[in-house]
Amino acid sequence: MSEQRIYETVYVLNPEMSDEEVDANVQNTVNLLETHGASIIRTERGGKRRLAYPIEKQRYGYYNLIHYHGTNAALNEMERIFRLSDRVLRYLTVRFEKEEHLTSLTRMGDDDGRDEDRDDRRRGDRGRRGDRDFGRGSRRFDDRNRDREPIADVMLEDADDMDADDDDLPDDEMESPEELD
């Protein structure tokens, strides 16, 4: 028999399901794992949450978390059922070495200032964005462009030279566009 390992599976169910259907789905998943020799440590429902991006044209989903000791056979059967089901939008299973490392769906407070950074971004403070040169094109030179000057600079120099050539002529001797034809 295979070795029992500690697994955490998070899966997202279709938001069009009712609460009873979600409960039944979680219970069916737990029963499936138990019939394949897994022992459930804990199950947790995260409720209906907004997804980070649309999945199968859905913006919300019911989050569920299951921690269990199980074999690879139990894991494979559960993931096979998830792949076949239209109700499961996404799933992710992670193996842990110790039970102390297991996580929860409830969000812990951030002590490292990430909440403050998020508030700054909402207010429009984007911070230093690097040495960007807007409007001048790419300033990066590689081997192909090592001896070339940026096009914008060459065009400006040529325009300055043209203006300088015109200044050498007196105003009455300047050629008009009609005379050039």
VENRAUR-V105860 format. One record per residue. SS is DSSP state (2 for helix, 1 for strand, 0 for the rest). OMEGA is omega in radians with two decimals (* if undefined). D_LAST is the distance of its C-alpha to the last C-alpha in Angstrom with 2 decimals. Layout:
SS & OMEGA & D_LAST
SS & OMEGA & D_LAST
This chain:
0 & -3.11 & 95.28
0 & 3.13 & 91.96
0 & 3.07 & 91.76
0 & 3.12 & 91.34
1 & -3.14 & 88.30
1 & -3.13 & 86.95
1 & 2.99 & 83.96
1 & 3.10 & 81.85
1 & 3.03 & 80.01
1 & 3.08 & 77.64
1 & -3.07 & 76.49
1 & -3.14 & 74.57
1 & 3.13 & 75.78
1 & -3.08 & 73.97
0 & -3.13 & 73.99
0 & 3.11 & 75.05
0 & 3.06 & 78.52
0 & 3.12 & 81.36
2 & 3.12 & 83.32
2 & 3.12 & 86.22
2 & 3.11 & 84.03
2 & 3.10 & 82.63
2 & 3.14 & 86.20
2 & 3.13 & 87.29
2 & 3.11 & 84.39
2 & -3.14 & 85.26
2 & 3.10 & 88.93
2 & 3.12 & 88.12
2 & 3.11 & 86.08
2 & 3.12 & 88.97
2 & 3.11 & 91.46
2 & 3.13 & 89.31
2 & -3.12 & 89.22
2 & 3.11 & 92.97
2 & 3.09 & 93.83
0 & 3.01 & 92.02
0 & 3.13 & 94.06
0 & 3.02 & 91.82
1 & -3.05 & 93.31
1 & 3.05 & 91.27
1 & -3.09 & 90.96
1 & 2.97 & 89.12
1 & -3.12 & 86.86
1 & 3.05 & 84.56
1 & 3.13 & 82.50
1 & 3.14 & 79.33
1 & -3.12 & 78.84
1 & -3.12 & 75.68
1 & 3.07 & 72.65
1 & 3.11 & 68.90
1 & 3.13 & 67.22
1 & 3.11 & 64.43
1 & -3.12 & 62.26
1 & 3.06 & 62.95
1 & -3.10 & 65.15
0 & 3.12 & 65.50
0 & 3.10 & 63.96
1 & 3.12 & 66.66
1 & 3.14 & 66.03
1 & 3.08 & 69.71
1 & 3.07 & 72.58
1 & -3.13 & 76.25
1 & 3.11 & 76.71
1 & -3.10 & 79.93
1 & 3.09 & 81.30
1 & 3.00 & 84.19
1 & -3.10 & 85.82
1 & 2.93 & 88.26
1 & -3.12 & 90.10
1 & 3.11 & 89.40
0 & 3.11 & 88.94
2 & 3.13 & 85.84
2 & 3.12 & 87.21
2 & 3.13 & 87.34
2 & -3.12 & 83.78
2 & -3.14 & 82.45
2 & 3.13 & 84.23
2 & -3.13 & 82.96
2 & 3.07 & 79.33
2 & 3.11 & 79.70
2 & 3.11 & 80.87
2 & -3.13 & 77.97
2 & -3.12 & 75.42
2 & -3.05 & 77.05
0 & 3.04 & 77.33
0 & -3.08 & 74.70
0 & -3.13 & 76.08
1 & 3.14 & 75.18
1 & -3.14 & 71.54
1 & 3.02 & 71.68
1 & 3.11 & 74.38
1 & 3.11 & 74.74
1 & -3.14 & 77.83
1 & 3.08 & 78.41
1 & 3.13 & 81.40
1 & 3.10 & 83.13
0 & -3.09 & 85.63
0 & 3.12 & 87.60
2 & -3.13 & 88.33
2 & -3.07 & 87.52
2 & -3.12 & 83.81
0 & -3.06 & 83.59
0 & -3.14 & 81.23
0 & 3.09 & 81.31
0 & 3.13 & 78.93
0 & -3.04 & 79.63
0 & 3.09 & 77.09
0 & 3.10 & 78.42
0 & 3.13 & 77.14
0 & 3.10 & 74.52
0 & -3.05 & 75.67
0 & 3.02 & 72.62
0 & -3.12 & 70.25
2 & 3.11 & 68.26
2 & 3.11 & 69.05
2 & 3.09 & 67.53
2 & 3.14 & 64.35
2 & 3.11 & 64.15
2 & 3.10 & 64.57
2 & 3.14 & 61.77
2 & 3.12 & 59.41
2 & -3.13 & 60.39
2 & 3.08 & 59.54
0 & 3.11 & 56.11
0 & -3.06 & 56.86
0 & 3.13 & 55.16
0 & 3.12 & 55.88
0 & -3.06 & 53.70
0 & 3.11 & 51.22
0 & 3.14 & 50.27
0 & -3.13 & 47.35
0 & 3.13 & 44.58
0 & -3.04 & 41.02
0 & 3.04 & 39.58
0 & -3.09 & 35.86
0 & -3.11 & 35.09
0 & -3.09 & 35.79
0 & 3.13 & 38.44
0 & -3.12 & 39.44
0 & 3.10 & 41.75
0 & 3.00 & 41.08
0 & -3.07 & 42.84
2 & -3.12 & 42.87
2 & -3.03 & 39.56
2 & -3.05 & 37.70
0 & -3.06 & 39.68
0 & -3.10 & 36.94
0 & 3.02 & 34.09
0 & 3.07 & 33.17
0 & -3.04 & 32.78
2 & -3.10 & 29.27
2 & 3.14 & 29.16
2 & 3.13 & 30.03
2 & -3.13 & 27.38
2 & 3.13 & 24.64
2 & 3.12 & 26.02
2 & 3.12 & 26.14
2 & 3.13 & 22.50
2 & 3.10 & 21.56
2 & 3.12 & 23.87
2 & -3.14 & 22.34
2 & 3.12 & 18.82
2 & -3.13 & 20.39
2 & 3.13 & 22.31
2 & -3.13 & 19.38
2 & -3.11 & 17.79
2 & 3.14 & 21.25
0 & -3.10 & 21.47
0 & 3.02 & 19.05
0 & -3.07 & 20.50
2 & -3.10 & 19.23
2 & 3.13 & 18.10
2 & 3.13 & 16.05
0 & -3.12 & 14.18
0 & 3.09 & 10.44
0 & 3.13 & 9.40
2 & -3.14 & 7.06
2 & -3.11 & 5.66
2 & -3.10 & 5.44
2 & -3.14 & 3.83
0 & * & 0.00
